[in-house]
């Protein structure tokens, strides 16, 4: 019976997605625990003036990493400042993939289900069919 195969695959897909949700939740919890322990250990090492040590075959060391981002609302000004001071080579323009896909969908609606000619040579498109699951 064809339905038996479909139902079996549906049950397997649902179980796999539920397992993934559980694993993702566990991963977030573990990530939070790692951050907490990392902070506690780095604080203890700084307090003890210890920049590295070995234990059970692993070397633990303090590492500093700088993170930088534009001030909220000042992205364009930051880019202009970089370009003005000779650093245009580190500036890149990007388009979010989901935004591009939505834009292409809109354009295809307006263009008889075709990508407009002015985009067709510079944008690849494909559709993927998948099965959605929701409760109830």
C-alpha positions in Angstrom: 0.0 0.0 0.0 1.4 3.4 -1.1 0.0 5.2 2.0 1.9 3.0 4.4 5.2 4.1 2.8 4.2 7.8 2.9 3.1 7.4 6.6 6.3 5.7 7.5 8.4 8.4 5.9 6.2 11.1 7.5 6.7 9.6 11.0 10.5 9.3 10.4 10.7 12.9 9.2 8.6 14.2 12.2 10.8 12.2 14.6 14.0 13.5 13.1 12.8 17.1 13.2 11.8 16.7 16.9 15.1 15.2 17.7 16.9 18.1 16.0 14.8 20.5 18.1 15.9 18.7 21.3 19.5 18.6 20.2 19.5 22.3 19.2 18.0 23.2 22.6 20.7 21.1 24.3 23.3 22.8 22.2 22.1 26.2 23.3 22.2 25.2 26.9 25.7 23.7 26.5 26.8 26.9 24.7 25.6 29.0 27.6 27.4 26.8 30.1 30.6 27.0 28.0 30.4 30.8 28.1 29.8 30.9 31.8 32.8 28.5 32.5 35.0 30.4 30.0 34.4 33.7 31.8 34.9 32.1 35.2 38.2 30.5 34.2 39.5 33.5 32.4 38.7 35.7 35.4 40.5 33.2 37.7 43.5 33.1 35.4 43.8 36.9 35.3 43.4 37.1 39.0 46.1 34.5 39.5 48.3 36.3 36.9 48.5 33.0 34.9 48.4 33.4 31.2 48.7 29.7 30.4 48.8 26.2 32.0 48.6 22.6 31.0 46.2 20.0 32.4 45.3 16.5 31.4 47.1 16.8 28.0 45.6 20.2 27.1 47.1 23.7 27.3 44.8 26.5 28.4 45.7 30.0 27.6 44.2 33.5 27.7 43.3 34.9 24.4 42.0 38.4 23.5 39.8 39.0 20.4 38.5 42.4 19.4 35.0 42.7 17.9 34.0 45.8 16.0 30.7 47.0 14.4 29.3 50.3 13.2 27.6 52.5 15.8 23.8 51.9 15.4 22.5 54.0 12.5 26.0 55.0 11.4 26.8 52.2 8.9 26.9 54.5 5.9 29.0 57.1 7.7 31.5 54.4 8.7 31.7 53.2 5.2 32.2 56.7 3.9 34.9 57.4 6.5 36.8 54.2 5.5 36.6 55.1 1.8 37.6 58.7 2.4 40.7 57.6 4.3 41.9 55.2 1.7 40.4 51.9 3.0 37.7 51.3 0.3 39.3 47.9 -0.4 37.9 46.5 2.9 34.4 47.6 2.2 32.1 45.1 0.4 28.5 45.4 -0.6 26.2 42.5 0.1 22.6 41.5 -0.4 20.9 39.2 2.1 20.0 35.9 0.4 16.4 35.9 1.8 15.9 39.5 0.7 17.1 38.7 -2.8 14.9 35.6 -3.1 11.8 37.7 -2.0 12.7 40.4 -4.5 13.1 37.8 -7.3 9.7 36.3 -6.5 8.1 39.7 -6.7 9.9 40.4 -10.0 8.8 37.1 -11.4 5.2 37.8 -10.5 5.4 41.1 -12.5 7.3 39.4 -15.4 5.1 36.3 -16.2 7.0 33.9 -13.9 10.3 34.8 -15.5 13.4 36.5 -14.0 13.6 39.9 -15.7 16.2 40.0 -18.6 18.3 42.6 -16.8 18.8 40.0 -13.9 18.7 36.7 -15.7 22.4 36.6 -16.5 23.6 37.6 -13.0 21.2 35.7 -10.7 20.8 31.9 -10.3 17.5 30.6 -9.1 16.2 27.2 -8.1 13.2 25.9 -6.1 13.4 23.2 -3.5 10.3 21.2 -2.5 10.2 20.1 1.1 7.6 18.9 3.6 6.5 21.2 6.4 5.2 20.0 9.7 3.1 21.7 12.3 1.2 20.6 15.3 -2.5 19.8 15.1 
